[in-house]
């Protein structure tokens, strides 16, 4: 089993920590505040944007680093600090530690193109805003490391119920009926755990799009969620589907990973049931 350092213990990081401990790994979670951690997880109080707080990380001697920090606000400066400088600082603090592998949780927001084509890892990432640009800048920092970049699509799950709430208010639905790509938090955490388990005998790919089996127009998702909640939508005018992009998860599937929630219906049904 491996010593794993998880930088960023928000919703995804905590679920990953729980799964890794259950699989027998030695896990330390890096976070800025002393909130309770899952059983069996050690805590490292530090801030990746403040290098002086990271001096104790080398003493942990992690074999694996999972960087899944989240930006605290939607601004260019915060994205730069959280993803680019934060990752740079974490790697610098561990420069004398022989890391076997680094996993970086990135975003499918790096694909800024609008197309009806199904995009996969072989398509170029053409960022159209600062969020995608900063993610690509952070990804480039890993060129010299054994690493895997995990480009997550829209994460939903416990505590991430924005689409469920939006479905209740048809008058606030977006003007465009663009494509949406989703991944349940549990599958995101389980897939990282799966790749770590596989490291014992197989080196992961350099890049994965982390998304479920079913991209769909956002109005399809909202109508389905509305029906599940008894919200009347018969009077809603549905725009033509278009804009944004559809994403392929064939590389995920080729790895041998088996989804917990392979599509939005299975994932949101479980979420709605848990909320009822």
C-alpha positions in Angstrom: 0.0 0.0 0.0 1.1 3.6 -0.5 1.5 6.8 1.4 -0.8 9.3 -0.2 -1.0 13.0 0.3 -4.2 14.6 -0.8 -3.9 18.4 -1.3 -7.3 19.8 -1.0 -9.8 18.1 1.2 -13.1 19.5 0.0 -16.0 17.2 -1.0 -14.1 15.2 -3.6 -10.9 15.0 -1.5 -12.7 13.8 1.6 -14.5 11.1 -0.3 -11.2 10.0 -1.9 -9.6 9.9 1.5 -12.3 7.6 2.9 -12.0 5.2 0.0 -8.2 5.1 0.1 -8.1 4.4 3.9 -10.7 1.6 3.3 -8.3 0.2 0.6 -5.5 0.1 3.2 -3.5 3.2 2.1 -1.8 5.6 4.5 -3.5 8.9 3.9 -2.7 12.5 4.9 -5.0 15.3 3.9 -3.8 18.8 3.5 -6.3 21.5 4.3 -6.3 25.1 5.6 -8.6 24.6 8.5 -8.8 22.0 11.3 -12.2 20.5 10.4 -12.7 16.8 11.3 -11.2 14.3 8.9 -12.5 10.8 8.1 -11.3 8.1 10.4 -7.8 7.0 9.7 -6.8 10.2 7.8 -4.0 12.3 9.2 -4.2 16.1 8.8 -1.6 18.5 7.6 -2.7 22.1 8.3 -1.3 24.2 5.5 -2.2 26.6 2.6 -0.9 25.8 -0.8 -0.9 29.5 -1.7 1.5 30.2 1.2 4.8 28.3 0.7 6.0 29.0 4.2 3.2 26.7 5.6 4.3 23.8 3.4 7.7 23.1 5.0 6.5 20.1 6.9 5.2 18.2 3.9 8.5 16.6 3.0 8.5 14.9 6.5 5.4 13.0 5.5 7.4 11.3 2.7 4.4 10.7 0.4 4.8 8.3 -2.5 1.7 9.8 -4.3 0.3 13.3 -4.5 -3.3 13.9 -5.4 -3.9 17.6 -6.1 -7.6 18.4 -5.9 -7.7 21.9 -4.6 -10.7 24.0 -5.4 -10.7 27.7 -6.1 -12.5 29.7 -3.4 -13.9 32.3 -5.9 -14.4 32.5 -9.6 -11.7 35.0 -10.6 -8.6 34.9 -12.6 -6.4 35.7 -9.6 -7.9 33.1 -7.4 -7.6 30.4 -10.1 -3.9 31.4 -10.6 -3.2 31.2 -6.9 -5.2 28.0 -6.3 -4.2 25.9 -9.3 -1.0 27.3 -10.8 0.9 28.8 -7.8 -0.6 26.3 -5.4 0.5 23.3 -7.4 3.9 24.9 -8.0 4.3 25.5 -4.3 3.3 21.9 -3.4 5.7 20.4 -5.9 8.5 22.7 -4.6 7.9 21.6 -1.0 8.2 18.0 -2.1 11.2 18.5 -4.5 13.4 16.2 -2.4 10.7 13.5 -2.1 10.8 10.8 -4.8 7.1 10.9 -5.8 6.0 7.8 -7.7 3.1 9.6 -9.3 1.1 12.8 -9.2 -2.6 13.0 -9.9 -3.9 16.5 -10.8 -7.7 17.1 -10.8 -8.2 19.5 -13.7 -11.4 20.5 -15.6 -13.0 19.8 -19.0 -13.3 23.6 -19.0 -10.0 23.5 -20.9 -12.1 22.5 -24.0 -13.5 25.9 -24.9 -14.6 24.9 -28.4 -18.2 24.6 -29.3 -18.8 21.5 -31.5 -21.3 18.7 -32.2 -18.3 16.3 -32.4 -17.6 13.9 -29.5 -14.3 15.1 -28.0 -11.7 12.8 -26.4 -8.2 13.1 -25.0 -6.7 13.3 -28.5 -8.5 16.5 -29.3 -6.6 19.7 -28.6 -7.6 21.7 -25.5 -8.5 25.2 -26.8 -9.3 27.3 -23.7 -11.7 30.1 -24.3 -11.5 31.9 -20.8 -9.3 32.3 -17.8 -10.5 29.1 -16.1 -9.4 26.9 -18.9 -6.2 28.9 -19.5 -5.1 28.6 -15.8 -5.9 24.9 -15.7 -3.7 24.3 -18.8 -0.9 26.4 -17.2 -1.1 24.2 -14.1 -1.1 21.0 -16.1 2.1 22.1 -17.9 3.9 22.2 -14.5 3.6 18.4 -14.4 5.6 17.8 -17.6 8.6 16.7 -15.7 6.8 14.4 -13.3 5.3 10.9 -13.6 1.7 12.1 -13.5 -1.9 11.8 -14.7 -4.1 14.8 -15.5 -7.8 14.1 -14.7 -10.1 16.5 -16.5 -13.4 16.3 -14.6 -16.7 17.3 -16.1 -19.5 18.8 -14.0 -19.4 17.1 -10.6 -22.6 16.4 -8.8 -23.5 14.4 -5.7 -24.2 15.0 -2.0 -24.0 18.8 -1.4 -23.7 19.5 -5.1 -27.4 19.8 -6.0 -27.4 23.0 -8.1 -29.2 21.3 -11.1 -31.8 19.8 -8.8 -32.6 23.2 -7.4 -32.6 24.8 -10.8 -35.0 22.2 -12.2 -37.6 23.5 -9.6 -37.6 27.0 -11.2 -38.2 26.6 -14.9 -38.5 30.4 -15.3 -34.7 30.6 -14.4 -33.6 27.9 -16.9 -30.8 29.1 -19.3 -31.6 30.6 -22.6 -29.3 28.2 -24.4 -29.8 24.4 -24.5 -26.1 23.5 -24.6 -24.6 20.1 -24.0 -23.8 19.1 -20.4 -21.4 16.4 -19.2 -21.7 15.1 -15.7 -19.7 12.9 -13.2 -21.0 11.8 -9.8 -18.6 12.7 -7.0 -18.5 9.1 -5.9 -17.3 7.9 -9.4 -14.7 10.7 -9.4 -13.2 9.6 -6.1 -13.6 5.9 -7.0 -11.8 6.3 -10.3 -8.8 8.0 -8.7 -8.8 5.2 -6.1 -8.9 2.6 -8.9 -5.9 4.2 -10.7 -3.9 4.3 -7.5 -4.7 0.6 -6.9 -3.7 -0.1 -10.5 -0.3 1.5 -9.9 1.0 -1.7 -8.4 1.2 -3.3 -11.8 0.1 -0.7 -14.4 1.1 2.9 -15.1 -1.9 5.1 -15.7 -2.4 7.2 -18.9 -1.1 10.7 -18.9 -4.6 12.2 -19.5 -8.1 11.2 -18.7 -11.5 12.9 -19.4 -13.5 12.0 -16.2 -17.1 12.0 -17.2 -20.0 9.5 -17.3 -21.5 7.6 -20.3 -24.1 10.1 -21.3 -23.6 13.7 -22.4 -27.0 15.3 -23.0 -28.7 18.7 -23.7 -29.1 20.6 -20.5 -32.9 20.9 -21.0 -33.1 17.1 -21.2 -31.5 16.9 -17.7 -33.7 19.8 -16.3 -36.9 18.3 -17.6 -36.1 14.9 -16.2 -35.2 16.4 -12.8 -38.3 18.5 -12.9 -40.5 15.5 -13.6 -38.9 13.6 -10.8 -39.8 16.4 -8.4 -43.3 17.0 -9.7 -42.6 20.3 -11.3 -44.8 21.2 -14.3 -42.9 22.1 -17.4 -45.4 21.7 -20.2 -45.5 25.4 -20.9 -41.7 25.7 -21.2 -40.4 26.4 -24.7 -37.4 24.1 -25.4 -34.6 25.8 -27.4 -32.8 23.7 -30.0 -29.8 21.8 -28.6 -26.5 23.3 -29.5 -23.4 24.9 -28.1 -20.8 23.7 -25.7 -19.4 20.2 -26.4 -19.9 16.5 -25.8 -17.2 14.5 -24.1 -16.1 10.9 -24.5 -15.1 8.7 -21.5 -13.7 5.8 -23.7 -10.3 6.0 -22.1 -11.8 5.7 -18.6 -13.8 2.6 -19.8 -10.7 1.2 -21.5 -8.9 1.3 -18.1 -11.3 -1.3 -16.8 -13.0 1.0 -14.4 -16.7 0.1 -13.7 -19.0 3.0 -13.0 -21.1 3.2 -9.9 -23.4 5.7 -11.7 -22.9 5.3 -15.4 -25.4 8.0 -16.4 -27.4 10.9 -15.0 -30.5 8.9 -14.3 -28.8 6.4 -12.0 -26.8 9.1 -10.3 -29.5 11.7 -9.8 -32.0 9.0 -8.8 -29.8 8.0 -5.9 -29.2 11.6 -5.0 -32.9 12.4 -5.0 -33.7 9.4 -2.9 -31.1 10.3 -0.3 -32.5 13.8 -0.2 -36.1 12.7 0.4 
